[in-house]
Amino acid sequence: MAALRRLITGNPKHSSLFPPTLLICRRGIASKLFVGGLSFYTSEKGLLDAFSQYGQVMEAKIVTDRVSDKSKGFGFVTYASVDEAEKAITEMNGKDLNGRVIFVDYAKPTTKLGGGMPIARGPPDPIAKS
């Protein structure tokens, strides 16, 4: 555990094991934005190019369907600082990108609600008759 903590907190000898976005997010500096309404033809490079004019983009990711590998029409852009992210929100929200109006806002943290199918654990208990 101590070795992992040393790696995450900045041992320069091993810091290349983790992507820079993980290290920056760990320090609480980076800002991740949600980008919705993307054209299905927008590539990650196109997303990176569109948003890089407002600051240092650490990562641009388009979410794709696992089966068809086609875009789901939304993605995420991670900036190195909060100021750059705010500027991108004000400049890009409601703008046209590849023929579609996009919506940009701060990404919300993922929550696991557990609303899936219940796991079957064998036959149900018999109902007691009274």
Secondary structure, DSSP 8 states (H G I E B T S, - for coil): -HHHHHHHHT-TTTGGGS-HHHHHHHHT--EEEEEES--TT--HHHHHHHHGGGS-EEEEEEEE-TTT--EEEEEEEEESSHHHHHHHHHHHTT-EETTEE-EEEE---------S-----SS-------
